[in-house]
């Protein structure tokens, strides 16, 4: 009976709200990229809730929900620190490691007030991360990425994705295929990458303190530092030391006999000098991530995430001088061997982040109570 009700609700959602979705995509196709239709936002939330209720029919009691550690992979933004949610089972000690791979496609040309920005290419990022809980209230963690920038080999697939979903193409139709061009030109400085580059990114070290805990919630204080082990000349790092302070809150939500988890991470970033673009970079930045999904002990479960970040540069271009907003969706498969995750991202505020991103991750926990 429960399964029939879930399917009926999804069908009702599709029949009543497809007109709103079509109207939203039509507005983008005709150039109205500034306003987000309120009815679409409501229906995205409703659809996410329906997915959660449908999937949690397989749910069991869970220790912690791993987030989608996706971020803004724009070459000029990703060089800064990007704090992430970190899931640690309560009342345990031990460690966990993970390896992830994500890719982002860039296609943007923007000229504003003597500033020229061109982004055309792909970024692939592999990351090894480790977390250690030596005591009840403390967690230490570290991560190091490897980045590769190249031509847009996924352009045909992304064109099909946009045609299927009705999402806007932006500058993509006029861009050459399989090209690589990352350029920001101002009257005083020019930073450019015109050929393939790869190398280690910046090392991030952090500590978390569990401020409070209860049967249904946890609150953590994060402190992170990013060290300049990458290189701005290859767009693998900022050449500066960044620090971040943030607050994470997790809460278990019980819907009938089903369990979901809502997580919020928000905080403040202080960026270090990045050399050539020091005059443009914003030394103070803020961010927020909201993540929710099912919490099964095993099986498949959906995840949904919203990411917002303040402007990273004092720039006339919208891509660098305005806040970014993106949505991530994915699936998590928890097994005895570990947790597998796969996701895809899309910029809600058009051209504020890469228009399409892909994400794969495997996490192996070693915790004991």
C-alpha positions as a printed Julia matrix, in Angstrom:
369×3 Matrix{Float64}:
  0.0    0.0     0.0
  2.82   2.42    0.88
  4.59   1.75   -2.4
  1.35   2.36   -4.37
  0.82   5.67   -2.57
  4.37   6.78   -3.36
  3.97   5.98   -7.06
  0.61   7.72   -7.11
  2.12  10.84   -5.56
  4.92  10.94   -8.12
  2.41  10.54  -10.97
  0.28  13.34   -9.52
  3.36  15.57   -9.3
  4.2   14.94  -12.97
  0.67  15.56  -14.25
  0.07  18.8   -12.35
  3.45  20.48  -12.52
  5.03  19.69  -15.88
  3.63  22.96  -17.24
  5.6   24.92  -14.64
  8.83  23.13  -15.54
  8.29  23.77  -19.24
  7.58  27.44  -18.59
 10.81  27.72  -16.58
 12.98  26.17  -19.29
 11.26  28.22  -22.02
 12.16  31.39  -20.14
 15.83  30.36  -20.1
 15.77  29.53  -23.81
 14.45  33.03  -24.56
 17.19  34.69  -22.55
 15.46  35.28  -19.2
 18.26  33.96  -16.97
 17.9   36.26  -13.96
 14.64  35.13  -12.38
 13.97  31.71  -10.89
 10.3   30.76  -11.1
  9.0   30.38   -7.56
  6.73  27.5    -8.49
  9.71  25.53   -9.82
 11.61  25.96   -6.55
  8.58  24.68   -4.63
  8.26  21.7    -6.94
 11.96  20.87   -6.73
 11.6   20.71   -2.96
  8.42  18.64   -3.28
 10.05  16.27   -5.78
 13.06  15.83   -3.51
 10.75  15.01   -0.61
  8.85  12.48   -2.69
 12.1   10.81   -3.73
 13.19  10.59   -0.11
  9.91   9.08    1.06
  9.9    6.61   -1.83
 13.49   5.48   -1.29
 13.38   5.27    2.49
 11.01   2.31    2.28
 14.27   0.3     2.36
 15.7    2.34    5.23
 17.04   1.01    8.47
 18.66   2.79   11.37
 21.81   4.54   10.18
 24.9    5.89   11.87
 25.7    8.79    9.54
 24.92   9.99    6.05
 27.83  10.71    3.73
 27.33  13.96    1.81
 27.98  14.69   -1.85
 31.35  16.41   -1.67
 30.84  18.35   -4.86
 31.94  21.97   -5.26
 32.22  24.84   -7.69
 34.92  23.56  -10.08
 35.26  26.77  -12.08
 39.05  27.11  -12.63
 39.16  30.57  -11.04
 36.98  29.6    -8.05
 38.16  26.06   -7.3
 41.66  27.31   -6.43
 40.27  28.59   -3.1
 39.42  26.48   -0.06
 36.0   24.79   -0.15
 34.97  23.33    3.25
 32.87  20.18    3.05
 30.42  18.28    5.21
 32.09  15.27    6.84
 29.96  12.42    8.18
 31.24  10.7    11.31
 29.14   8.09   13.17
 28.28   9.28   16.7
 29.83   7.7    19.8
 32.6    5.97   17.88
 36.36   6.05   17.42
 38.44   5.11   14.4
 39.05   6.42   10.9
 37.76   6.41    7.33
 39.31   7.07    3.94
 37.74   7.88    0.6
 38.72   8.34   -3.0
 36.64  10.42   -5.38
 36.61  11.52   -9.0
 34.63  14.43  -10.35
 34.56  16.26  -13.64
 33.22  19.63  -14.75
 32.6   21.12  -18.17
 33.22  24.83  -18.77
 31.74  26.96  -21.54
 31.53  30.71  -20.98
 32.54  33.96  -22.68
 31.91  37.2   -20.82
 33.11  40.76  -21.37
 32.26  43.49  -18.88
 33.92  46.84  -18.14
 37.32  46.08  -19.74
 37.4   42.59  -18.22
 37.41  39.61  -20.57
 36.66  36.11  -19.24
 36.82  32.97  -21.39
 36.24  29.45  -20.08
 36.25  26.52  -22.47
 37.38  23.04  -21.49
 37.07  20.35  -18.85
 38.44  19.82  -15.36
 38.88  16.38  -13.82
 39.68  16.11  -10.15
 40.71  13.0    -8.18
 40.91  13.36   -4.41
 42.16  11.19   -1.59
 40.67  12.07    1.82
 41.16  10.7     5.33
 39.34  11.35    8.62
 40.38  10.22   12.09
 38.43  10.36   15.34
 40.9    9.96   18.23
 38.43  11.06   20.9
 34.69  11.38   21.34
 34.47  15.08   20.51
 37.35  15.58   18.07
 37.89  14.63   14.42
 41.0   15.34   12.32
 40.94  15.2     8.53
 43.13  15.78    5.48
 42.62  15.75    1.71
 44.81  16.17   -1.35
 43.51  16.41   -4.94
 45.07  15.79   -8.34
 43.72  18.03  -11.1
 43.76  17.77  -14.87
 42.58  20.49  -17.29
 41.99  19.52  -20.92
 39.77  20.04  -23.95
 36.04  19.35  -23.76
 35.77  15.68  -24.68
 32.3   15.48  -23.11
 30.79  18.25  -25.26
 28.57  15.92  -27.35
 27.18  14.22  -24.22
 26.46  17.57  -22.53
 24.69  18.86  -25.65
 22.41  15.81  -25.49
 21.86  16.33  -21.75
 20.75  19.93  -22.28
 18.47  18.89  -25.15
 16.9   16.16  -23.01
 16.35  18.34  -19.93
 15.58  21.61  -21.69
 18.28  23.37  -19.67
 20.03  26.38  -21.26
 23.15  25.93  -23.4
 24.64  29.34  -22.55
 27.65  30.02  -24.8
 28.12  26.36  -25.7
 26.64  26.41  -29.27
 29.15  29.04  -30.41
 32.21  27.47  -28.8
 34.7   25.28  -30.72
 34.59  21.6   -29.8
 37.34  20.0   -27.69
 39.04  23.34  -27.04
 40.89  24.56  -23.93
 40.98  28.22  -22.99
 40.95  29.6   -19.45
 41.6   33.35  -19.61
 40.9   36.37  -17.43
 42.15  39.64  -18.89
 41.98  42.99  -17.1
 43.67  46.34  -17.81
 46.36  45.43  -15.25
 46.68  41.63  -15.29
 46.18  38.6   -17.51
 46.0   35.01  -16.31
 45.7   32.34  -19.0
 45.89  28.59  -19.51
 45.78  27.56  -23.16
 47.2   24.04  -23.11
 46.54  20.89  -21.11
 47.92  20.92  -17.57
 47.8   18.63  -14.55
 49.35  18.25  -11.15
 48.72  18.03   -7.42
 46.33  20.52   -5.91
 46.42  22.31   -2.58
 46.55  20.2     0.59
 43.7   20.8     3.05
 44.01  20.01    6.77
 41.21  20.39    9.28
 39.81  19.69   12.72
 36.23  19.31   13.93
 34.89  19.69   17.47
 31.53  18.22   18.43
 29.81  21.08   20.21
 26.62  19.21   21.04
 24.93  15.87   20.38
 21.59  14.22   21.05
 19.59  11.26   19.82
 18.42  13.23   16.78
 21.06  15.91   16.12
 24.75  16.8    16.07
 26.49  20.19   15.94
 30.14  20.54   14.91
 32.61  23.42   14.7
 35.05  23.18   11.76
 38.48  24.79   11.33
 40.28  24.21    8.01
 43.48  25.43    6.37
 44.52  25.03    2.73
 48.25  25.0     2.01
 49.74  26.09   -1.37
 50.98  22.75   -2.7
 49.39  23.41   -6.11
 50.18  26.09   -8.69
 48.13  28.99  -10.01
 50.0   28.79  -13.32
 48.38  25.35  -13.86
 45.11  26.26  -12.1
 45.75  23.53   -9.55
 46.05  25.9    -6.57
 45.93  29.54   -5.54
 49.57  30.0    -4.4
 48.09  31.25   -1.13
 47.16  29.87    2.29
 43.41  29.94    3.0
 41.62  29.4     6.31
 37.97  28.66    7.01
 35.75  28.53   10.09
 32.33  26.95    9.81
 29.41  25.45   11.72
 27.79  22.13   10.8
 24.42  20.95   12.07
 22.83  17.56   11.35
 19.32  16.51   12.28
 17.45  13.24   11.87
 13.94  13.74   10.49
 11.43  10.95   11.06
  8.61  10.76    8.52
  6.27   8.0     9.64
  8.55   4.96    9.99
 11.16   6.41    7.66
 14.34   8.29    8.53
 16.0   11.08    6.61
 18.81  13.44    7.58
 19.17  17.15    6.98
 22.65  18.72    7.18
 23.7   22.37    7.03
 27.24  23.74    6.72
 27.86  27.48    6.7
 30.88  29.6     7.43
 33.51  32.19    6.66
 36.65  32.0     4.48
 39.8   34.1     4.58
 41.85  33.69    1.39
 45.59  34.16    1.08
 47.29  36.21   -1.61
 47.25  34.56   -5.03
 49.83  36.77   -6.73
 48.7   38.03  -10.12
 45.01  38.4    -9.23
 45.54  39.67   -5.68
 43.95  43.02   -6.6
 40.78  41.29   -7.75
 40.34  38.44   -5.27
 37.98  38.93   -2.33
 39.89  38.16    0.89
 36.67  37.45    2.8
 34.1   35.0     1.45
 31.07  33.16    2.85
 29.38  29.91    1.86
 26.49  27.59    2.72
 25.64  23.99    1.85
 22.33  22.23    2.55
 22.19  18.46    2.09
 19.45  15.96    2.74
 18.74  12.35    1.9
 17.7    8.97    3.18
 19.7    7.17    5.87
 19.52   3.43    5.14
 22.0    1.01    6.65
 22.17  -0.73    3.28
 20.79  -0.38   -0.24
 20.25   2.59   -2.54
 19.22   6.02   -1.32
 18.87   9.4    -3.07
 20.67  12.57   -2.06
 19.95  16.21   -2.86
 22.21  19.19   -2.15
 22.19  22.96   -2.63
 25.43  24.96   -2.67
 25.79  28.73   -2.39
 29.0   30.77   -2.32
 29.58  34.51   -2.23
 31.5   36.3    -4.97
 35.16  35.29   -5.11
 36.49  38.37   -6.96
 35.82  42.07   -7.27
 34.89  41.71  -10.9
 32.42  43.2   -13.36
 31.79  39.72  -14.77
 28.83  37.83  -13.35
 30.76  34.56  -13.15
 33.39  35.94  -10.77
 31.73  39.04   -9.3
 28.38  37.51   -8.28
 27.44  34.68   -5.88
 27.08  31.16   -7.28
 24.2   28.74   -6.72
 24.15  25.09   -7.8
 22.17  21.92   -7.15
 23.57  18.39   -6.82
 21.64  15.15   -7.02
 22.86  11.62   -6.6
 22.54   8.1    -5.26
 24.32   6.43   -2.38
 24.81   2.66   -2.11
 25.89   1.4     1.29
 27.4   -2.09    1.5
 29.52  -4.04    3.95
 32.64  -3.13    1.96
 31.94   0.61    2.03
 29.82   3.34    0.53
 29.58   4.11   -3.19
 28.21   7.45   -4.4
 27.42   8.9    -7.82
 26.04  12.34   -8.57
 25.51  15.08  -11.12
 25.41  18.85  -10.62
 23.81  21.74  -12.49
 24.09  25.48  -11.97
 20.77  27.0   -10.85
 22.05  30.52  -11.34
 23.16  30.22  -14.95
 26.88  30.77  -15.63
 27.71  31.16  -11.94
 29.33  27.69  -11.88
 30.17  24.96  -14.41
 26.95  24.06  -16.18
 27.39  20.29  -15.69
 29.44  18.3   -13.19
 29.87  14.56  -12.51
 30.88  12.82   -9.28
 31.97   9.32   -8.16
 33.19   8.38   -4.7
 34.03   5.34   -2.59
 34.37   5.58    1.2
 35.71   2.88    3.49
 34.9    3.44    7.19
 36.75   1.79   10.08
 34.86   2.86   13.21
 34.0    1.0    16.39
 31.86   1.91   19.39
